[in-house]
Amino acid sequence: MTGTRHRLNEYSDWLALLWSAVIGYLSLSPLPQLPEIAVSDKLEHFAAYTVLGFLGGVSRRSIRGMLWISLAIVAYGGAIEIIQPYVNRYMELGDFIANACGTLFGATISFVANRRNVWNR
């Protein structure tokens, strides 16, 4: 592979790992005081995991690969939710659902882009 597609494949997994570390840090950093629930909280979760799902999916060419990486990301989001009460954060099913939906949305975007070969245009 050459060109843009090769670079995206090469760096997307590293960017996904970096982005997952940022998500983990922000999700598990203790808060001095628990904030009131904001409506935008779910949108923030959805957006963060959309980016992660997209980055994780860029270098995957098969449905099987896409499903495995999506499952791993959803499990990561679930693990973070389970750990959060131990660091003075909320564990919320709604956050987990937003994470999972964002992951699937991002992975779907990258899968469709891969199928349409947009990286080589």
C-alpha positions as MATLAB code, in Angstrom:
seq = 'MTGTRHRLNEYSDWLALLWSAVIGYLSLSPLPQLPEIAVSDKLEHFAAYTVLGFLGGVSRRSIRGMLWISLAIVAYGGAIEIIQPYVNRYMELGDFIANACGTLFGATISFVANRRNVWNR';
ca = [
       0.000    0.000    0.000;
       1.166    3.486   -0.748;
       0.051    7.032   -0.280;
      -2.574    8.269    2.104;
      -4.089    4.872    2.786;
      -0.765    3.471    3.978;
      -0.166    6.446    6.279;
      -3.676    6.242    7.715;
      -3.276    2.523    8.382;
       0.118    3.040    9.957;
      -0.884    5.865   12.271;
      -4.552    5.191   12.995;
      -3.844    2.436   15.521;
      -1.315    4.645   17.329;
      -3.748    7.550   17.313;
      -6.480    5.241   18.626;
      -4.218    4.136   21.484;
      -3.339    7.738   22.294;
      -6.997    8.796   22.148;
      -8.029    5.870   24.378;
      -5.406    7.003   26.920;
      -6.860   10.528   26.842;
     -10.365    9.112   27.350;
      -9.129    6.934   30.211;
      -7.358    9.827   31.901;
     -10.328   12.184   31.613;
     -12.805    9.486   32.672;
     -10.849    8.293   35.696;
      -9.387   11.531   37.034;
     -10.956   12.116   40.447;
     -13.202   15.110   40.719;
     -13.060   17.209   43.875;
     -16.853   17.251   43.916;
     -19.319   15.285   41.819;
     -21.032   17.652   39.368;
     -24.701   17.721   38.569;
     -25.606   15.665   35.522;
     -25.515   17.773   32.371;
     -27.464   17.005   29.222;
     -24.319   17.420   27.104;
     -22.521   14.679   29.073;
     -23.925   11.943   26.832;
     -23.050   13.919   23.719;
     -19.462   14.252   24.972;
     -19.283   10.485   25.537;
     -20.768    9.814   22.101;
     -18.313   12.186   20.393;
     -15.235   10.843   22.199;
     -16.082    7.240   21.353;
     -17.059    8.133   17.779;
     -13.501    9.359   17.272;
     -12.108    6.232   18.950;
     -14.334    3.916   16.897;
     -13.331    5.717   13.713;
      -9.603    5.566   14.473;
      -9.842    1.932   15.510;
     -11.681    1.060   12.334;
      -9.534    2.840    9.756;
      -7.045   -0.006    9.325;
      -9.653   -2.787    9.500;
     -10.698   -4.192    6.136;
     -13.103   -6.965    7.119;
     -16.395   -7.035    8.960;
     -14.824   -9.467   11.427;
     -11.937   -7.092   12.173;
     -14.341   -4.186   12.552;
     -16.547   -6.146   14.937;
     -13.593   -7.239   17.079;
     -12.156   -3.749   17.425;
     -15.617   -2.342   18.147;
     -16.204   -4.982   20.814;
     -12.825   -4.190   22.389;
     -13.622   -0.468   22.485;
     -17.085   -1.061   23.962;
     -15.508   -3.327   26.612;
     -12.954   -0.596   27.369;
     -15.756    1.929   27.850;
     -17.604   -0.532   30.082;
     -14.510   -1.162   32.187;
     -14.046    2.566   32.675;
     -17.659    2.905   33.816;
     -17.194    0.071   36.324;
     -14.008    1.640   37.736;
     -15.384    5.189   38.016;
     -17.130    4.830   41.414;
     -13.750    3.999   42.953;
     -12.305    7.364   41.893;
     -15.198    9.590   43.023;
     -17.032    9.470   39.687;
     -20.448    8.225   38.603;
     -21.034    4.868   36.943;
     -23.932    5.365   34.542;
     -25.624    3.017   32.130;
     -26.419    6.028   29.937;
     -22.719    6.802   29.585;
     -22.015    3.206   28.602;
     -24.794    3.310   26.001;
     -23.482    6.619   24.605;
     -19.970    5.121   24.468;
     -21.207    2.025   22.636;
     -23.323    4.017   20.173;
     -20.434    6.392   19.465;
     -18.086    3.460   18.917;
     -20.433    1.807   16.442;
     -21.078    5.093   14.655;
     -17.360    5.852   14.266;
     -16.542    2.297   13.217;
     -19.345    2.386   10.652;
     -18.044    5.636    9.174;
     -14.543    4.205    8.798;
     -15.865    0.919    7.408;
     -17.954    2.687    4.761;
     -15.005    4.942    3.909;
     -12.762    1.876    3.569;
     -15.279    0.147    1.300;
     -15.593    3.227   -0.887;
     -11.821    3.580   -0.959;
     -11.955    7.271   -0.009;
      -8.418    7.273    1.414;
      -6.944    6.924   -2.085;
      -8.781    9.822   -3.710;
];
